[in-house]
Amino acid sequence: MSLVITVARVEDVTALIQSAASLFQEDGGQRDPFMDANWPTRNGLDYYLGMITSARSLALLARRDSTEGTVVGHLTGQMRAPNELRPNAVVAELVSMRVTEEQRGHGVGAKLVEHFFSWAKEQGANQATVSAYASNTDAVCFYQGRGFQPELIGLKIDLSSLDQQA
Ligand SMILES: CC(C)(COP(=O)(O)OP(=O)(O)OC[C@H]1O[C@@H](n2cnc3c(N)ncnc32)[C@H](O)[C@@H]1OP(=O)(O)O)[C@@H](O)C(=O)NCCC(=O)NCCS
């Protein structure tokens, strides 16, 4: 398969939402009992149109063979607002990405991240960040292979578990 990475256009918003919806279903929807896995299809239109049209956001689609080919993956990113606690940091956030199951392991994800890094540098970023569920070890390995290193660890407790202990 030849692979083409395109910047999503307004007319691509449905394809972007479909890929994001599949990510919610297989990732957050499986790992977080409070996640509304149907959010992208129900309420995501304005959000994903914003990712496409904002100068400080990035929406990429990976397509098979040509700029009009079947979508096999997506990546969204955005520049973070300045943070006065870290005045010299200019941070680009990789917000979400997914590759269709049948295309995984063929370099699609790596190409998407390469494009994200180029865009981040064009935006003047000097850091890039991404979050992943700790249980998504595949994604964590993938990101580490692209040079990301763990920094903060988020910890959570389901408070109803305290009632069960009592
Ligand atoms: C994570 C994901 C985007 C990777 O995309 P991909 O197209 O399969 O990745 P690539 O084929 O480009 O792999 C690039 C490198 O990462 C490595 N890699 C990919 N998946 C891996 C895994 N599960 N475990 C370890 N390494 C992995 C590959 O071996 C390859 O290594 P190399 O550069 O040394 O050759 C894809 O698996 C995916 O969509 N997963 C489900 C959705 C998801 O979890 N998204 C991230 C949410 S935070």
The ligand as a MOL file (V3000), in Angstrom:
LIG
                    3D

  0  0  0     0  0            999 V3000
M  V30 BEGIN CTAB
M  V30 COUNTS 48 50 0 0 0
M  V30 BEGIN ATOM
M  V30 1 C -0.6010 3.1580 18.4490 0
M  V30 2 C -0.8570 3.1430 16.9410 0
M  V30 3 C -1.3410 4.5180 16.4910 0
M  V30 4 C 0.4580 2.8150 16.2180 0
M  V30 5 O 0.2450 2.9080 14.8170 0
M  V30 6 P 0.9350 1.8770 13.8120 0
M  V30 7 O 0.6790 2.3550 12.4360 0
M  V30 8 O 0.5360 0.5000 14.1400 0
M  V30 9 O 2.4780 2.0460 14.1900 0
M  V30 10 P 3.7190 1.8710 13.2080 0
M  V30 11 O 3.4820 0.7100 12.3010 0
M  V30 12 O 4.0160 3.1780 12.5620 0
M  V30 13 O 4.8500 1.5080 14.2240 0
M  V30 14 C 5.9610 2.3660 14.4090 0
M  V30 15 C 6.8870 1.7430 15.4040 0
M  V30 16 O 6.1990 1.5360 16.6360 0
M  V30 17 C 6.3020 0.1680 16.9930 0
M  V30 18 N 5.0320 -0.2860 17.5370 0
M  V30 19 C 3.8150 -0.1360 16.9820 0
M  V30 20 N 2.8920 -0.7500 17.7450 0
M  V30 21 C 3.5770 -1.2920 18.7750 0
M  V30 22 C 3.2000 -2.1010 19.8520 0
M  V30 23 N 1.9420 -2.4960 20.0220 0
M  V30 24 N 4.1350 -2.5010 20.7310 0
M  V30 25 C 5.4300 -2.1620 20.5600 0
M  V30 26 N 5.8580 -1.4180 19.5190 0
M  V30 27 C 4.9370 -0.9900 18.6490 0
M  V30 28 C 6.5600 -0.5680 15.6870 0
M  V30 29 O 7.2240 -1.7860 15.9050 0
M  V30 30 C 7.4370 0.4060 14.9650 0
M  V30 31 O 8.7640 0.2970 15.4330 0
M  V30 32 P 10.0240 0.7180 14.5310 0
M  V30 33 O 9.9160 2.2090 14.3300 0
M  V30 34 O 11.1900 0.3050 15.3590 0
M  V30 35 O 9.8650 -0.0480 13.2480 0
M  V30 36 C -1.8970 2.0510 16.5630 0
M  V30 37 O -1.4680 0.8260 17.0810 0
M  V30 38 C -3.2980 2.3250 17.0460 0
M  V30 39 O -4.0790 2.9770 16.3480 0
M  V30 40 N -3.6770 1.7930 18.2330 0
M  V30 41 C -5.0420 1.9000 18.7390 0
M  V30 42 C -5.4440 3.3170 19.0710 0
M  V30 43 C -4.5580 3.9210 20.1270 0
M  V30 44 O -4.2150 3.2850 21.1100 0
M  V30 45 N -4.1880 5.1840 19.8930 0
M  V30 46 C -3.3640 5.9080 20.8230 0
M  V30 47 C -4.2260 6.4550 21.9070 0
M  V30 48 S -3.2580 7.3480 23.0980 0
M  V30 END ATOM
M  V30 BEGIN BOND
M  V30 1 1 1 2
M  V30 2 1 2 3
M  V30 3 1 2 4
M  V30 4 1 2 36
M  V30 5 1 4 5
M  V30 6 1 5 6
M  V30 7 2 6 7
M  V30 8 1 6 8
M  V30 9 1 6 9
M  V30 10 1 9 10
M  V30 11 2 10 11
M  V30 12 1 10 12
M  V30 13 1 10 13
M  V30 14 1 13 14
M  V30 15 1 14 15
M  V30 16 1 15 16
M  V30 17 1 15 30
M  V30 18 1 16 17
M  V30 19 1 17 18
M  V30 20 1 17 28
M  V30 21 1 18 19
M  V30 22 1 18 27
M  V30 23 2 19 20
M  V30 24 1 20 21
M  V30 25 1 21 22
M  V30 26 2 21 27
M  V30 27 1 22 23
M  V30 28 2 22 24
M  V30 29 1 24 25
M  V30 30 2 25 26
M  V30 31 1 26 27
M  V30 32 1 28 29
M  V30 33 1 28 30
M  V30 34 1 30 31
M  V30 35 1 31 32
M  V30 36 2 32 33
M  V30 37 1 32 34
M  V30 38 1 32 35
M  V30 39 1 36 37
M  V30 40 1 36 38
M  V30 41 2 38 39
M  V30 42 1 38 40
M  V30 43 1 40 41
M  V30 44 1 41 42
M  V30 45 1 42 43
M  V30 46 2 43 44
M  V30 47 1 43 45
M  V30 48 1 45 46
M  V30 49 1 46 47
M  V30 50 1 47 48
M  V30 END BOND
M  V30 END CTAB
M  END
